[in-house]
Amino acid sequence: MNELDLYTDLIMESANSNLHKHTIENATASEHGHNPSCGDDITIQIKCDNGVIEDIAFTGVGCAISQSSTSIMIDVLIGKTLIQAKEVVKNFINLIKREKLTKKQVASLGNAIAFENISNMPARVKCATMPWHTMESLLTKINELLTK
């Protein structure tokens, strides 16, 4: 089995996982994300304590790419500080834009590196990045809440 097959298996396994698909009681904040071109529609909730992400969950529907990207993103971000999470989100978006990343930036992505070649499928880029853009907005919202 080659690396591409492993990544494909990881994406499909994550797409079918319900591990992070639920609501969070007493969430710190939530954000809605939508991709009108294909109907992906999610709401991400996050729970933080002292600047550390304790839990993230999502509800909604979408294609296998958006669902797996959301699930993998959550796996990567739980336990990170809000600052670290913002950096990881930026790294993922830059990866999809085919921008050069350092080894440390690539390592920060964990299993999200499975989406590295999604940029070769332009119709699927929005599916993979929609949850990450939603998380980017959510992290900005939390930062605004904490600085009030």
N, C-alpha and C positions, 0 to 999 in steps of 0.2 A: 504494500500500500504506500503510495507516495504522499508527499506533504499536502498537495491539493485535495486528495481524497480525504485525508484526515481533517482538513479544514471544512470540507463539505459535510462530513459526518458531524463535526462539532456544531456547525450552523443548523443542521437539520435537528439534531438532538435538542439544542437550545430552543428552537422554534416550537417544539412539541412539549417543552417543559412548562409546568404550571408553578414551579417553585416560587417565583416572584410575582405571580399573577394573583393579586388580592388587594385589599385595601388595608391601610395602616390606621389603627385607632390613635387619635391624638397626634396626627402627622404635623410636622413643623410647617410644611407648605406643600402645595401641589401645583402642577402646571399641565395644561392641555396641549397636545401636539396633534397636528393633522396634516396629511399629505393629500390634497384634493385630486391630484393626478391619478392616484390609485386607490384611494379610500382608506389608507392607514389612518387610524384614529385611536390615540391613547391618552391616558391621564397618568402622570407619574406623581407619586407621593414620596416624600422624604421625611425622615425623622432624624434630627440632629441633637446632640448634646455637647455643649462646650466646644463647638466648632468641629466635631467629629460626626461623620455619618454613621448612625446606628443601624438604619434600615432604609431600604428603598423598595417600593412595589409599584406595579402598574396594573391598570385595567384597560380594556379596549380590544380592538380587533385590527387585523392587518395581515399582510402577506408574510410568508415564512421569513423573508429577509428582515423586515421591520421587527417582527416578534423576536427573532433570535438576536438581532442587534440590541434590542432593549434588554433582554435577559442577560446577555453577556456583559453589557455596559453595567448593569446593576451588580453582577458578580465582581467586576473590576473595582467599582467605586465604594462598596460597603467597607467600612473601617478606615477609609481615607479621611483626612481633614478636608474641610471645604476648599481650602487653597490647593491642596493636592488634586482634588477632584476637578477643579477648574482647569488645572494644567493638563490632566489626562484627557479631558474633553477636547481641549484645544489640540492636543497631540493627535487624537483620533481624526478630527476634522482636517488637520493638515496632512495626515497620512492619506486620506481619501482624495485630497487635492493634489496628491503626488509631490508634496513638498518634502525636502530633505529633512530627516529626523536624525538625532544622535542615537547612539545605542541605548542610552539611558531613557530617552523619550520612547523609543520602540518598546523597551522592556516595561515601561509604565503601563502599556496597553494590555498586558496579559493576553488572554485568549481573544481579545478584540482584534488582534493582528490577523485573525482569520478573514477579516474583511478587506485586507490589503489590496486584493485584486478586483474589488468591486468597481473601482474606477474604470476598469475595462468594459463595464456594462453600464453605460450612461443611464439607461432607463431604470436601473436599480439603485443608483447613487442616493437619490432622495429617500428611498425606502430604508437604506442603511443608516443615513445620517439624521433622519427626522428625530429619532429618540435622543440623539446626542445634542441636536440643536434645542430640543425641548429641555433637556437637562441643563444646558448652558443658560437658558432663560430662567429656569428654576433656581440655579445657583445665584444668579444675579438678584432674583427676588429675595432669597434668603439673606443675602448680603445687605440689601436695603432694609429688611426687617430688623436685622441685628444692629444696624447703625442708627436706628431711630431712637 
